[in-house]
Structures are given as C-alpha cells and as structure tokens.
C-alpha cells in the first residue's frame, strides 16, 4: 500500500474532527480511501457504545426541539457525559435531528426510536447516527426521553440547551414567532396549568377559601360585597401566578400590558397543551 499523504489525513480530519493519528490509522485500514475510512471511524463509534465505556454515566445533556408548525412538534432530552459536549455543534445537531425524527416518525419509546430508519438516510438507523457522533466526540450519549404533540405547535430551547418548551394550540394558523415567545415565557415562569379549567377542583377550592380568609382579615367590618370583591381579586392574582393564559407576558418590553391570553385571543388561537423539559428533571 502506498504511503498515506498528510493532505489526505488532513482532509479526513477536516471532515470528521477526529485526531490526526486516528484519521491516519483509519486511512491505513481503508487503503487510503477516505469514504471507507469514514466507515471505519463510524464502526469504531459503534464499538465504543458496545464497550464498557458506552455504559458510562450521562449526567449532562441538552434539549433538542423541532416543530413544522402545522403537523407536529417534539422535544428530546439528549444526555452526554460532560458540559463541553453540550455546546458541541455535532451534539446540538444530533439532538435537533432526533426531535425531528420523533415528530415525523412517531416512535412508541426510546428503544423504538433507536431502531427507526433515519428520515434523512433510510439505509441507516437512529442508533447508527448516534454512533457516528459518539465516534467523533468519543463520549457516551443517549436519548433519555421525548414528547410529541400533534397539530399546530411551537418550540423554544434556552440558549444553554438545558431547558426546552413545546406548545400545542388550535386555530386556523399561528405565527411561529409568537408561539416561540410564549414558549420562552413558559420556560421563564414555569406555570403549573395552561388554562384555569385545568386547575383541580380541590386546589381551586383551597385557594378561593384562602383568598376569602385573607379578604375578611384585610376588610374587617366592611360589607360582604366588598370582601367578596377583594377575595375574587386575590384569587385572580393566584391564577396570574399559576395559569399560563392569565399571566402577564414575561417580555413586557415587547408585549407591554399584555397577558398570554390577550395575545392568544388577538391571534385567534387557543392553547391546548404545553410541555416544559429540563435536563435531568421532570419539567
């Protein structure tokens, strides 16, 4: 076999981000063929996943998101080993690609997702795609969970990747920028409910009773109508702290004196559901 030139090694390095020595070794195995050398590196990624190293703890991660506005959207929590990988473009692209896979191919579970054929490359599976990135970064990674919502959806992922929100609305159409802003609001304020009707009866009764007690103490000796009005105001304040549509928009610079409900009404859409994912958490 002819000697592997430095130029060919550099080309493989530029295409894969792998160390120069690994690129040279892969080219030697592949007889100098770059495409075959890439397959060698991919195979090594698969072997990494199958080894003890593939069982190393994945305590870090980021949220991948996808929405096609009209059909479906998804969030995927991808886990990895170190904080530096969370910022790696290859890992970010992988997380978002898997969110698209979930939205468009509707897997039943994480295991089902791993065995699905890639949308962009049907000859290969999702597991193969993950192995590619593992082979390049040399760190264990895996999808931990995902959620999929159908219909008109919007999404947002915080700049550090650790927090993501997916929202589902109903109506004729919706502005993706508005849905993104509402998702960013959910990320920041973390409301407990989308609409007041979702508040459990026992919780609503408890909060109304508390509001009435506080009103009676604050307006002792005042007419009953005054007490009731104060109590209702306190309950509405509680709703504004816990129910999405009753909350003032977090970005008041962009939406002064507007609640989330105001914006939804003006856009002629209604919120159906939202999901908030935080890496390593429940919401």
Helices and strands as residue ranges (DSSP letters): H 6-16, H 20-29, H 34-50, G 52-55, E 60-67, E 72-80, H 83-86, H 89-105, H 110-115, H 126-137, E 141-150, E 152-157, E 163-171, H 176-189, G 196-198, H 201-218, H 224-242, G 244-246, H 260-266, E 269-278
